[in-house]
Amino acid sequence: MFITRSLTKNSNLLLVLFIKSHRRNAHSIAASRTHSHLIKSGAATDIYSWNSILTSYGKTRNLNDAQKLFDEIPLPDPVSWNAMISSHVAHRSYNAVWDLFRCMIRRKIEFDTYTLGSVLKSIACVGELSFAWQLQCLLIKTGFDGDVYCGTALVDVYSKCWKMKDADMIFRQLPVRNVVSWNTMITGFVGIDDFDRALATFRWMEKEGLISPDEGTFSSMLSLVDLVTQLHAKIVKHGWEVDTVVCNAMITAYSSHHGSSIKDIVKMFDEMTESIRNLVTWNSMLAAFASAGEIDSAISLFINMTKLSGIEPDMYTFTSAISSCFDNSTSNLNSRFSQGKALHGLVIQKGFDSTVPVSNSLITMYVKKAGAAGNTNSNGGLSMDDAVRCFDSMETKDSVTWNSMLTGLSQSGFSEKAMKFFRRMHRSSQIKTDHFAFSAALRSCSDLAVLDLGTQVHSSLVKSGFGSNEFVTSSLIYMYSKSGVLLLSRRAFDESTKSTSVTWNSIIFAYAQHGKGRLSLEIFSTMSRVGIKPDHITFVGILSACSHGGLIKEGTEILKTIDKVHGISLRMEHYACGVDLFGRAGRIDLAMDLIKSMPFKPDSMVWMTLLGACRIHGEVELANVVARRLLSSVPDEHSTYVVLSGIYSGLKMWEGKALVQKIMRDRGVCKVPGWSWIEIDNQVHSFNAGDRSHRRSDSIYSILDELMDEIRRRKRKINIS
């Protein structure tokens, strides 16, 4: 019975595939039969039949047969030439299009608006401006410049070449304009982000009242997200709210508009009937949920789409669904990751594992999971292994693929593997190393504190022409700072363009990390003087500099000016820096007042900062209160237990320390060991507490014992004297 059902199912599938194939080849077969009959009958003078076959071959995208047939036609007329030119345009053989058109002119074959429209379309596809100018002269010479079809095609050429001034001049000279003409101008202005001109053209179109806007008009105009509600009203007014293209554009526009509610988008989607929903509709809605962080809704929508609507997902569907399955802000990371792995299985089943965008999304999902788990956690290592397997299984890789892997390794703490991968990427002929790759490599060098390797990467990026890139420069400043060479950090900063806050922020952080708060404040003052607008990251750096430098007065003043003077809303990290500023200075009362003044609920970062201040100043009672908050909100975070245990140990409260250690054991929380690196003769040696894995560990510990003995002798000598 099971075999019979399987055979029946497979037979039905084969029948469907045969029907689809038959439909696809129907035009080609009919054209071939007519061609054979024409040759056998000897009806060589029937140009209408020749042109019909030629057009059929063009529709079936059989360019070779079309070319052979064209060469066989005894006396091709303008229709024959137009059909051949259209076929080449469809196949993107643009040079062949231009050669055919030149041949028409040389042979003095009469061309028409269809000929010129096809040639102009080919020019627009490649942006061949010099040819466009020549063709414009020909249009004027032959009188076709007043034709709405040719004029609109010329406007399209100039708009796609970003020459909107020329496009506008042609558009205004058109004696008659159709809806395509207006849409072309609006789309052109939107393409160059000139939203004011796009809106002005739309209003001009409405004011004339000769042409009503259509789905193409509204699809372009909906890119103006700030006017989405007004455009929605106009769409309803003109009766286009039941058009699939317009509704899809509205969903995308609303999801891009920060003032829009996801409820409004859901309402619009629900009001669409099944007849006007298509794959793009579902994909747009899925992307809207993912963008809004509505993870559960995104997964539910994906399930409904595949099970209830009968619409087969494409690579864009899977890309949005996978990207929604991992969000660092979500509370249930393991559940999201399980959903992502299930989607990975479905991707393989549907055959989308060979598509680059889907595979890139899978790699990003796995590296984010690895980053959340950390390289010291076995789950982090396993997730990174999954990412590597995805990468190695891909036949085609783009720059996003390589950079996702490199950045994932770097940000997840796998710095050594990241540098090996960077070397592989740099030597590969498949991809060109770009500024993203150099930034990630420099970050890994910073984490490893390998100055020699960092300087080699520096030399390589200068040779590659990325020395002036602000993000690369920022990574350079950070790398030299982490390696303890502030002089080279400052030199990298001085040699940069310094046109945005990115490089300024980096040098501020560099000085802050080395306790040079005054220098950070000087940089900030210079930054304001030269007209570089600070961002929220700038103030994180400045507050950190004040905190590490003990500049409590200056830090307090800056906290007051972030919102009032600079118009930047205080974020969680600003409050955490403020708590650290007051806590280090022993002003626990001010730190608590700052926390109470926060307009939102403090997160674990703020409480952890306060707990650290309690440890420094022995505030046991407050430390217990803060620790209870942290242990309930982030029970798996080992730092809370370590800090609290350190407080009890420092005050010789052994019972409290024993209790903390017992809770850690019961919850299965382990302290993450600290690592140290040292570079000798271009080789990095790694160590952690109690580690004996190094091949020369015996001699290392022997020398360490000698040093400890020497310290004890000197200590006894000091005590005696």
ZAMARGU-4260 file (C-alpha; in steps of 0.2 Angstrom, whole numbers, plus 5000, padded with zeros to 4 digits):
<rodrens>
0) 5000/5000/5000 | 5014/5012/5005 | 5024/5008/4989 | 5008/5011/4978 | 5005/5028/4987
5) 5023/5033/4984 | 5022/5028/4966 | 5006/5037/4964 | 5014/5053/4972 | 5029/5052/4962
10) 5019/5049/4946 | 5009/5065/4950 | 5024/5075/4953 | 5032/5069/4936 | 5016/5073/4927
15) 5016/5091/4935 | 5034/5093/4929 | 5030/5087/4912 | 5015/5099/4910 | 5026/5114/4916
20) 5040/5109/4904 | 5027/5107/4890 | 5020/5124/4893 | 5037/5131/4893 | 5042/5123/4877
25) 5026/5125/4868 | 5031/5141/4859 | 5047/5134/4854 | 5040/5118/4847 | 5026/5127/4838
30) 5039/5139/4831 | 5051/5125/4825 | 5036/5116/4816 | 5031/5132/4807 | 5049/5135/4803
35) 5051/5117/4795 | 5034/5119/4786 | 5040/5136/4779 | 5056/5129/4772 | 5047/5113/4765
40) 5033/5123/4756 | 5046/5135/4749 | 5036/5150/4754 | 5051/5161/4755 | 5043/5177/4751
45) 5030/5176/4766 | 5039/5189/4777 | 5025/5189/4789 | 5028/5170/4793 | 5046/5173/4795
50) 5044/5187/4807 | 5031/5177/4817 | 5044/5163/4819 | 5058/5175/4823 | 5047/5183/4837
55) 5043/5166/4844 | 5061/5161/4845 | 5064/5178/4854 | 5051/5174/4867 | 5058/5157/4871
60) 5075/5165/4874 | 5082/5154/4860 | 5094/5167/4854 | 5105/5156/4843 | 5090/5149/4833
65) 5083/5167/4831 | 5100/5173/4824 | 5101/5158/4812 | 5083/5162/4806 | 5087/5180/4804
70) 5101/5176/4793 | 5090/5165/4783 | 5077/5178/4779 | 5079/5183/4761 | 5073/5201/4763
75) 5071/5206/4782 | 5060/5221/4784 | 5060/5233/4799 | 5049/5221/4809 | 5062/5208/4807
80) 5076/5219/4813 | 5065/5225/4828 | 5062/5207/4833 | 5080/5203/4832 | 5085/5218/4842
85) 5072/5214/4856 | 5079/5197/4857 | 5096/5203/4860 | 5090/5215/4873 | 5081/5201/4882
90) 5097/5191/4882 | 5107/5207/4888 | 5118/5206/4873 | 5119/5225/4872 | 5134/5226/4861
95) 5125/5216/4848 | 5110/5227/4850 | 5120/5242/4845 | 5129/5233/4831 | 5112/5229/4823
100) 5106/5247/4825 | 5122/5254/4817 | 5119/5241/4803 | 5101/5247/4800 | 5107/5265/4799
105) 5121/5260/4786 | 5109/5250/4776 | 5096/5264/4777 | 5083/5253/4784 | 5069/5263/4791
110) 5068/5262/4810 | 5053/5267/4821 | 5049/5270/4840 | 5050/5252/4844 | 5068/5251/4837
115) 5073/5267/4847 | 5064/5261/4863 | 5074/5244/4863 | 5090/5253/4859 | 5087/5266/4873
120) 5083/5252/4885 | 5099/5243/4882 | 5108/5260/4885 | 5099/5262/4901 | 5104/5245/4907
125) 5123/5248/4906 | 5123/5267/4908 | 5132/5271/4891 | 5130/5290/4892 | 5141/5294/4876
130) 5129/5283/4866 | 5114/5291/4874 | 5120/5308/4869 | 5122/5302/4851 | 5105/5294/4850
135) 5097/5310/4857 | 5104/5320/4843 | 5097/5306/4831 | 5080/5308/4839 | 5080/5327/4836
140) 5087/5325/4818 | 5073/5312/4814 | 5059/5321/4823 | 5057/5307/4836 | 5061/5318/4850
145) 5042/5323/4852 | 5037/5305/4853 | 5031/5301/4870 | 5038/5283/4869 | 5055/5288/4864
150) 5056/5303/4875 | 5051/5293/4890 | 5064/5280/4886 | 5077/5294/4885 | 5071/5301/4902
155) 5074/5283/4909 | 5092/5283/4902 | 5097/5299/4910 | 5088/5295/4926 | 5097/5278/4928
160) 5113/5287/4924 | 5110/5299/4939 | 5108/5314/4926 | 5092/5320/4933 | 5095/5338/4926
165) 5096/5331/4908 | 5081/5319/4912 | 5071/5334/4918 | 5075/5345/4903 | 5069/5331/4891
170) 5053/5327/4902 | 5048/5346/4901 | 5050/5347/4882 | 5038/5332/4879 | 5022/5338/4871
175) 5013/5323/4878 | 5017/5314/4894 | 5009/5297/4899 | 5009/5289/4916 | 5026/5280/4912
180) 5034/5297/4909 | 5029/5303/4926 | 5034/5287/4935 | 5051/5287/4927 | 5054/5305/4933
185) 5048/5301/4951 | 5058/5285/4952 | 5074/5295/4946 | 5072/5308/4959 | 5069/5294/4973
190) 5085/5285/4966 | 5096/5300/4970 | 5087/5303/4987 | 5080/5319/4981 | 5064/5317/4990
195) 5058/5335/4988 | 5059/5334/4969 | 5050/5317/4969 | 5036/5324/4980 | 5035/5340/4969
200) 5034/5330/4953 | 5020/5319/4961 | 5010/5335/4966 | 5013/5342/4948 | 5006/5326/4941
205) 4991/5327/4952 | 4988/5346/4949 | 4988/5343/4930 | 4975/5330/4932 | 4977/5323/4915
210) 4985/5307/4920 | 4980/5297/4936 | 4994/5289/4946 | 4995/5270/4945 | 5004/5256/4955
215) 5021/5261/4948 | 5018/5279/4954 | 5014/5274/4972 | 5027/5260/4973 | 5040/5273/4970
220) 5032/5287/4981 | 5031/5274/4995 | 5050/5275/4997 | 5047/5292/5005 | 5044/5284/5022
225) 5041/5301/5031 | 5025/5303/5020 | 5019/5286/5021 | 5002/5290/5030 | 4998/5304/5017
230) 5002/5293/5003 | 4991/5279/5010 | 4976/5291/5010 | 4980/5295/4992 | 4981/5277/4987
235) 4964/5274/4995 | 4957/5289/4986 | 4963/5283/4969 | 4957/5265/4972 | 4974/5257/4972
240) 4972/5249/4989 | 4967/5232/4981 | 4982/5232/4970 | 4995/5219/4975 | 5011/5229/4970
245) 5004/5244/4979 | 5000/5234/4995 | 5017/5226/4995 | 5025/5243/4994 | 5014/5250/5008
250) 5019/5236/5020 | 5038/5239/5016 | 5036/5258/5018 | 5027/5256/5035 | 5040/5244/5041
255) 5053/5256/5037 | 5044/5271/5045 | 5050/5273/5063 | 5033/5281/5069 | 5023/5266/5062
260) 5016/5253/5073 | 5018/5234/5069 | 4999/5233/5073 | 4995/5245/5058 | 5005/5234/5046
265) 4997/5218/5053 | 4980/5226/5050 | 4984/5231/5032 | 4990/5213/5029 | 4975/5205/5037
270) 4963/5216/5026 | 4972/5210/5010 | 4962/5196/5002 | 4971/5179/4997 | 4968/5184/4979
275) 4980/5199/4980 | 4993/5192/4992 | 5008/5184/4983 | 5025/5178/4988 | 5031/5196/4989
280) 5017/5201/5001 | 5022/5187/5013 | 5040/5191/5012 | 5037/5209/5015 | 5027/5205/5030
285) 5040/5193/5036 | 5054/5206/5034 | 5043/5218/5044 | 5041/5206/5059 | 5060/5203/5059
290) 5064/5221/5058 | 5052/5225/5073 | 5060/5211/5083 | 5043/5202/5083 | 5052/5185/5083
295) 5037/5174/5088 | 5026/5183/5075 | 5039/5180/5061 | 5040/5161/5064 | 5021/5160/5065
300) 5019/5169/5049 | 5032/5158/5041 | 5023/5142/5046 | 5006/5149/5040 | 5014/5154/5024
305) 5021/5137/5020 | 5006/5127/5027 | 4990/5137/5025 | 4993/5148/5010 | 5001/5135/4998
310) 5014/5148/4993 | 5031/5140/4991 | 5045/5150/5000 | 5060/5157/4990 | 5077/5162/4996
315) 5071/5179/5002 | 5058/5170/5013 | 5072/5159/5021 | 5084/5174/5023 | 5071/5184/5033
320) 5065/5169/5043 | 5083/5164/5048 | 5088/5181/5052 | 5073/5183/5064 | 5078/5167/5073
325) 5093/5175/5082 | 5092/5191/5091 | 5104/5196/5105 | 5090/5206/5114 | 5079/5191/5115
330) 5077/5181/5132 | 5076/5164/5125 | 5091/5162/5115 | 5092/5143/5115 | 5074/5141/5109
335) 5077/5154/5094 | 5093/5144/5090 | 5083/5128/5089 | 5070/5136/5077 | 5085/5142/5067
340) 5092/5124/5066 | 5075/5117/5061 | 5075/5130/5047 | 5092/5125/5041 | 5085/5107/5039
345) 5071/5114/5029 | 5083/5125/5018 | 5092/5109/5014 | 5076/5100/5010 | 5070/5113/4998
350) 5087/5115/4990 | 5091/5133/4995 | 5107/5128/5004 | 5116/5132/4988 | 5110/5150/4987
355) 5122/5163/4993 | 5110/5174/5003 | 5102/5160/5013 | 5119/5152/5017 | 5125/5169/5023
360) 5111/5171/5034 | 5114/5154/5042 | 5132/5158/5044 | 5127/5174/5053 | 5115/5165/5064
365) 5129/5152/5069 | 5142/5165/5073 | 5130/5176/5083 | 5126/5160/5094 | 5145/5157/5096
370) 5147/5176/5101 | 5133/5174/5114 | 5140/5158/5121 | 5159/5164/5120 | 5174/5154/5115
375) 5176/5147/5132 | 5159/5138/5131 | 5157/5122/5122 | 5141/5128/5114 | 5151/5143/5107
380) 5164/5131/5099 | 5150/5120/5092 | 5141/5134/5084 | 5156/5141/5076 | 5160/5124/5069
385) 5143/5124/5061 | 5147/5141/5054 | 5163/5134/5046 | 5154/5119/5039 | 5141/5130/5031
390) 5155/5141/5024 | 5165/5126/5017 | 5150/5118/5009 | 5146/5133/4999 | 5152/5132/4980
395) 5150/5151/4977 | 5155/5164/4991 | 5154/5182/4990 | 5162/5196/5001 | 5148/5195/5013
400) 5151/5176/5016 | 5170/5179/5019 | 5167/5194/5030 | 5154/5186/5040 | 5165/5171/5045
405) 5180/5182/5049 | 5170/5195/5059 | 5161/5180/5068 | 5178/5172/5073 | 5185/5189/5079
410) 5170/5195/5089 | 5167/5178/5097 | 5184/5177/5104 | 5192/5165/5092 | 5206/5177/5088
415) 5219/5165/5083 | 5207/5156/5071 | 5202/5173/5064 | 5219/5177/5059 | 5222/5161/5051
420) 5206/5163/5041 | 5211/5181/5037 | 5227/5174/5030 | 5217/5162/5019 | 5206/5175/5014
425) 5220/5187/5009 | 5228/5174/4999 | 5212/5168/4990 | 5210/5173/4972 | 5191/5172/4974
430) 5188/5188/4984 | 5197/5205/4987 | 5201/5209/5005 | 5191/5225/5009 | 5190/5237/5024
435) 5178/5225/5034 | 5191/5211/5033 | 5205/5223/5038 | 5195/5230/5053 | 5191/5212/5059
440) 5209/5207/5057 | 5215/5222/5067 | 5202/5218/5081 | 5209/5200/5082 | 5227/5207/5083
445) 5221/5219/5097 | 5213/5204/5107 | 5229/5194/5105 | 5240/5209/5109 | 5252/5204/5095
450) 5260/5220/5089 | 5271/5213/5076 | 5256/5204/5067 | 5246/5220/5069 | 5260/5230/5060
455) 5260/5218/5046 | 5241/5220/5044 | 5244/5238/5044 | 5257/5237/5030 | 5245/5226/5020
460) 5230/5238/5021 | 5241/5253/5016 | 5246/5243/5000 | 5228/5239/4997 | 5223/5257/4997
465) 5212/5256/5013 | 5224/5267/5024 | 5212/5282/5023 | 5196/5272/5028 | 5189/5278/5044
470) 5184/5261/5051 | 5200/5254/5047 | 5209/5269/5055 | 5198/5266/5070 | 5203/5248/5072
475) 5221/5253/5070 | 5220/5266/5084 | 5212/5252/5095 | 5225/5239/5090 | 5240/5250/5094
480) 5232/5256/5110 | 5228/5238/5116 | 5247/5234/5112 | 5252/5248/5124 | 5259/5259/5110
485) 5249/5275/5112 | 5262/5285/5101 | 5257/5274/5086 | 5238/5276/5090 | 5240/5295/5090
490) 5250/5294/5074 | 5236/5284/5065 | 5224/5297/5071 | 5234/5312/5065 | 5236/5304/5048
495) 5217/5300/5046 | 5204/5311/5038 | 5195/5314/5054 | 5179/5319/5045 | 5167/5310/5056
500) 5166/5305/5074 | 5172/5287/5071 | 5191/5290/5072 | 5189/5304/5086 | 5179/5291/5097
505) 5193/5279/5095 | 5207/5290/5101 | 5196/5296/5115 | 5194/5278/5120 | 5213/5274/5118
510) 5217/5288/5131 | 5203/5283/5142 | 5209/5265/5143 | 5227/5271/5148 | 5220/5282/5162
515) 5224/5298/5152 | 5207/5307/5155 | 5214/5324/5153 | 5220/5320/5135 | 5203/5313/5131
520) 5195/5329/5137 | 5207/5339/5126 | 5203/5328/5111 | 5184/5331/5114 | 5187/5349/5115
525) 5196/5350/5099 | 5183/5339/5091 | 5169/5352/5096 | 5180/5366/5090 | 5183/5359/5072
530) 5164/5356/5070 | 5163/5337/5072 | 5147/5332/5080 | 5149/5320/5094 | 5137/5304/5095
535) 5132/5293/5109 | 5148/5283/5108 | 5158/5299/5110 | 5151/5302/5127 | 5153/5284/5133
540) 5172/5286/5129 | 5172/5303/5138 | 5163/5296/5153 | 5175/5281/5154 | 5190/5293/5153
545) 5183/5303/5168 | 5180/5287/5177 | 5197/5279/5175 | 5205/5296/5178 | 5196/5300/5194
550) 5188/5316/5186 | 5172/5316/5195 | 5168/5334/5193 | 5171/5334/5174 | 5161/5318/5172
555) 5146/5325/5182 | 5146/5340/5171 | 5147/5330/5155 | 5132/5319/5161 | 5122/5335/5162
560) 5126/5341/5145 | 5123/5325/5135 | 5104/5328/5133 | 5102/5346/5137 | 5116/5353/5126
565) 5120/5340/5113 | 5102/5333/5111 | 5107/5315/5113 | 5096/5305/5124 | 5105/5296/5138
570) 5106/5277/5135 | 5109/5262/5146 | 5128/5263/5143 | 5129/5281/5148 | 5121/5278/5165
575) 5132/5263/5168 | 5147/5274/5165 | 5140/5287/5177 | 5138/5273/5190 | 5156/5268/5187
580) 5162/5286/5189 | 5153/5289/5206 | 5157/5271/5212 | 5176/5272/5209 | 5176/5288/5218
585) 5167/5280/5233 | 5151/5290/5230 | 5139/5275/5231 | 5125/5287/5236 | 5127/5297/5220
590) 5128/5281/5210 | 5111/5275/5218 | 5103/5292/5215 | 5108/5291/5196 | 5101/5273/5195
595) 5084/5279/5203 | 5083/5294/5190 | 5084/5282/5175 | 5069/5283/5164 | 5070/5265/5160
600) 5073/5249/5170 | 5092/5246/5174 | 5099/5231/5165 | 5113/5219/5172 | 5127/5230/5165
605) 5122/5244/5177 | 5119/5233/5192 | 5136/5224/5189 | 5145/5240/5188 | 5137/5245/5205
610) 5142/5228/5212 | 5160/5231/5207 | 5160/5248/5216 | 5153/5239/5232 | 5167/5227/5231
615) 5180/5241/5230 | 5173/5250/5245 | 5167/5235/5255 | 5148/5239/5254 | 5142/5222/5259
620) 5124/5225/5263 | 5121/5234/5246 | 5131/5221/5237 | 5119/5208/5244 | 5104/5217/5237
625) 5112/5220/5220 | 5119/5202/5219 | 5101/5195/5222 | 5094/5206/5208 | 5108/5199/5196
630) 5106/5181/5202 | 5088/5182/5198 | 5089/5191/5181 | 5106/5183/5174 | 5108/5167/5184
635) 5121/5160/5172 | 5133/5175/5173 | 5148/5169/5182 | 5155/5187/5185 | 5141/5190/5199
640) 5147/5175/5209 | 5165/5179/5207 | 5163/5197/5213 | 5152/5193/5227 | 5164/5179/5233
645) 5178/5192/5232 | 5169/5204/5243 | 5166/5190/5256 | 5184/5184/5255 | 5191/5202/5256
650) 5181/5204/5272 | 5185/5187/5279 | 5167/5182/5278 | 5171/5164/5274 | 5153/5157/5277
655) 5146/5169/5264 | 5160/5164/5252 | 5156/5146/5254 | 5138/5149/5251 | 5141/5158/5235
660) 5152/5144/5229 | 5139/5131/5234 | 5126/5140/5223 | 5138/5141/5209 | 5140/5122/5210
665) 5122/5119/5212 | 5118/5129/5196 | 5132/5122/5186 | 5140/5139/5184 | 5159/5139/5181
670) 5171/5153/5183 | 5178/5158/5166 | 5197/5157/5167 | 5207/5172/5162 | 5220/5170/5149
675) 5237/5179/5146 | 5247/5180/5130 | 5265/5184/5126 | 5273/5185/5109 | 5291/5179/5107
680) 5300/5178/5090 | 5283/5180/5081 | 5275/5166/5090 | 5261/5168/5103 | 5261/5159/5119
685) 5244/5157/5129 | 5242/5154/5147 | 5229/5153/5160 | 5228/5150/5179 | 5235/5133/5184
690) 5238/5128/5165 | 5252/5115/5162 | 5248/5112/5143 | 5263/5122/5137 | 5277/5111/5131
695) 5289/5120/5142 | 5278/5122/5157 | 5291/5113/5169 | 5304/5126/5166 | 5291/5140/5167
700) 5285/5134/5184 | 5303/5132/5190 | 5308/5150/5186 | 5291/5155/5194 | 5296/5146/5210
705) 5313/5155/5210 | 5305/5172/5207 | 5292/5168/5222 | 5307/5163/5233 | 5316/5179/5229
710) 5301/5190/5233 | 5299/5181/5250 | 5318/5184/5254 | 5316/5202/5250 | 5300/5204/5260
715) 5308/5196/5275 | 5323/5208/5273 | 5312/5223/5273 | 5303/5217/5288 | 5319/5214/5298
720) 5326/5231/5293
</rodrens>
